[in-house]
Amino acid sequence: MSAPKVSFEFFPPQNLQASFRLWDTVQTLAPLDPTFVSVTYGAGGTTRDLTREAVATLHKSSGLNVAAHLTCVNATKEETLEIARGFAKAGVKEIVALRGDAPKGESRFTPCAGGFENSVELVKALAETGDFKIRVGAYPDKHPEAASTQADVDWLKAKIDAGADEAITQFFFEAETFLRFRDKCVKAGITVPILPGILPIENWKGTRNFAQRCGTPVPAWLEDAFSKAERDGRSDLLATAICAELCSELMAEGADALHFYTLNRPELTRDVCHALGVTPKVDLQNVA
């Protein structure tokens, strides 16, 4: 089984220390030759300007293929498309188009006056520019606001029909979750690549809380495993083994590309990639 293609998601830095951590993350993972790296928006669009700065800097200085997140939150259609034009002008030709989460203090997303109503509208407008490769989000577990898992599949199909080129899933804990979702997508006529979103478990308590907010079910066996590992001081070893096993199961079922949510903590992602056979790219010109 050949090594998978990999891609990585980064957070934009909000202070000087975070800037150093982002750069360390990039330096650690760039040698693995990712197909692309993405830079997120904060919840409610709170890091819009920071994201633009981070995307432009990474594109210019890292040599990586950088994809910018773009959401519908707290901006008019023209303001959102102006941001997109800025990305295109800077040479960034890939966008992860998302509706975005509700602003802090609000329980549900409400469109801004004059803004895009949803991600389908955003994708359609971006596709009409002809400037970008467009990726969208997908939900192998039911989105908290969706009526059903089938509704999630139908909404993904609408985004693909609007012009999206690929999808990246929310993270999940068991391979069967992704495989069932992929089967439903095939049945719905979705033919574009769907990248499994992988979240290496750096901190179990934080990951469990994050999963609960996202509506991602936490298997009892995983809770039990980390409870025992934390008592024995083996959490890092367990996290690496579980993540590598999940990825291996996905690869055995035909997934040839994996998208890692790094949380700007690269070591575990790097170790998992090495376990999967993704090793640093060697510059033969510099080999004696």
N, C-alpha and C positions, 0 to 999 in steps of 0.2 A: 504494500500500500504506500503510494507516494505521499510526500509531505503536502499539507494543504496550503493554499494561498491564505494569507492572513491580512487583516486590517485592524486598526486601533482607533479607539475614541479617546480624546483628551478633553480636559476641562480648561477653559480660559483662566489665566491667573488673575487674582483680585488684589494681590499685594506683591511686594518684592520677593519675599520668601517663596510665595507660590510660583513666581516667575522662574526662580531657580529650579524649583521642583519640576515644573513643566519641561524646562530645557533638559534636565537630567533624564526625565522620562523619554524624551525624544532621542537623546543620545544613546540610551540603553536599548531602545526598540528599533531605531532606524536601521541598524545592521541586519535585521531580519527581513529586509526588503519588502515592506508591506505594499499591497496594491494601492492602498490609499490610507490616509489618516483623516479623522474628522474632529472638528472642534465644536463643542456644544454651546447652546444658549443656556443660561440659568433659568430656573423656574420663573414663569411669568415674564420672560424676556429681560430679566434683570441684568444680564451681562452682554447685552447686544453690542455695545461699543467695544467691550473687552474682547468679545469673539471676533469682531472685525479686525482688531489690532493683532490678535494672536494668529488668525488665518493669514493675514498679509505677511507677518513676520516669518511664520513657518514656511510659507510658499517661497519667500525670497531667500531665506537663509539655510533651509534644511535640505532642499533638493527632493523633498517628498511630494507625492501627489496629494494635495490637501483638499478636502471637501468641507464646505462650511454649512453648519446648521442654519436654517432659516425658519422662523415660525410666524404665525398670524397674530401674535399677542401684542396688544398696545401699540399698534401702528396701522395707518391707513394703507390701502392698496398701493398708492403711489409711493409712500415712504418705504414700504417693504420692497417694491420693485427697484427703488433707487438704491437700496442696500445691495440687491442682486446685481444691479449694473456696476456698482462699485467693485464687487467681487470679480465680475467679468473683466473690468478694466485692469484689475490687479493681476490678471492671468489665472484666476481661480475658476475652473470650468466644471466643477462638480458641487452639487448642493444636496444636503439631506433636508427635505421639505417636510415640516411637521406642523400640526395645528398648534401645539404648545400647551403647557399646563396653565391652569387658571392663575392669575396674579395672587401674591400672598394675601391671605385674609379672605379670599373668595373660594367658594366650594365648587363652582362650575365655571367652565370657560364661557365668556360672553364676548362676542365679536366687538371690536372697536368700531365706533362710528366711521363708516367709510372704509372699513377694513375687510379682509377676506373672512367669509363666514366659516370656512373649514379648510382642511388640507386639500381636498379635491380642487377647490377653486384656486388655491395657491399653486398646485402642481400644473393645472391647466395654463395659468398665466405664465409660469416659468417655461413650460414647454413651448408656448407660442413665441418666446424670444429666440428659440433655437440656439441658445448660448451654453446650455448646461446638460451634463449627465445628471439625472435626477434619481435620488434614492428616497424611499419613504419608509415609515415605520410599519411593523406588522406585529400581531399579538397572538401568539400560540395559546396562551391562556386568555380567558375572556377579559377584555378591557373593562375597567370598573364602570364605565358609562354605557357599555354595549348591552343590547337586549339579549344577545346570545353569542356563542362562538361562531355560528354561521353568519351573524351580522358583521362580525369582524372580518370574515373572509369576503363577504359581499362588499364591504367598504374598501378593503384592499383592492379588490377587482376594479372598483370605481376609480381608485387612484391610478392604477395601471392604465386603465382606459383613457384617463385624462393626460397621460404622457409619461408616467414614471418608468424608469428603466430597470430598477432593481428595488428590492425591499430588504430591510434589516429587522430582525425580530427583537422584541423585548427579551430580556434574559429569562431562562427557565432552568430547572434543576434536573430534569430527567429527559433523556433522549426521546423517549416515546412521545413526550409532549410536542416536540418539534415535528416528529415524523407523522403523527396524526394530523397536525395542522398542514403539513406539506401535502398530504394526500387530499385533504379537503380543497386546497388551493388548485391542485391539478384537476380535480373534479369540476371546479368552478371555471376552468378554462384559463387559469393564470399560468403563463409560460415563462415569465421573466425569472431571473435568478432570485432566490430568497436566501439571504445569508443568516445563518444562526447567530444570534447575539449571545456571547459568552461572558459571564461575570465571574472571574476568579474571586474566591471568597477570602479577602484579606482580613476581614473582621466579621465573625459570625453574627454577633449581636446586631451590628450595623446592617449587615446584609439581610437578616431576618426582618428587621424593621422596614427596610427599603422594600422588600418583597411584599409585605403586608400593605404598604401604601400603594403599590402598583397592582395589587390584585393577583400576585403570583403565588400559587399554593406552595407551602413548604412541606415537603414529605417528612413523615414522622421519623423515618430511618436517618435522615440527614440531621435533624434536631438531636437525635440520640447520639449519633456519631461525633458531632462537635461537642456535645456535653461531656462525653468521655475523653475526647482528645484534649479539651481545655484543662481537665483535671490532671492529665498526664503530661501536659506541655508539648503536645504533638500537633497543635492546630495547623501550623504551616505545612508540615509534612502531609497531613490529611487533606488540606485544601489543594495542594499540588496534585495529589493522587486522584482525588475526586474529579477535579477539572480535566485532567489529562484523560481519565477514563470516559468522561462524558464526550469529549472531543473525539476520542477514538471510536466510540460507538456511532457518532454521527458520520464520521468518515467511512466507516464500514458500510453505512447505508447510503453512500453516494455523495455526501456533503464534501465538496472539494475546496470550500472557502469558509473561513471562520472570522467573525468580527468580535474583537475583545474590547469590553468596557474596562479601561485600565484604571480609572479613578486617579490618574496621575501617580500611580504606585506601580512601577513597571516590573519589579523583580519577580513576582509570582507569574505574571503573564509571560515574561521571558523564559522562566523555568518550564512552564507548561509547553510553550512553543518548542523549546529544545527537546522535551520528551516526545513531541510529535514529529521530530525530525526536521523542524524549521531551525536552521542554524545560520549563524552570521554569514552574509555574502562576502566572499573573498575577492578583493581587487587583485586580479592576477598580475597587473602591471607593477604592483608593489611587492610581489613575492620574489625573493632572491632565487 
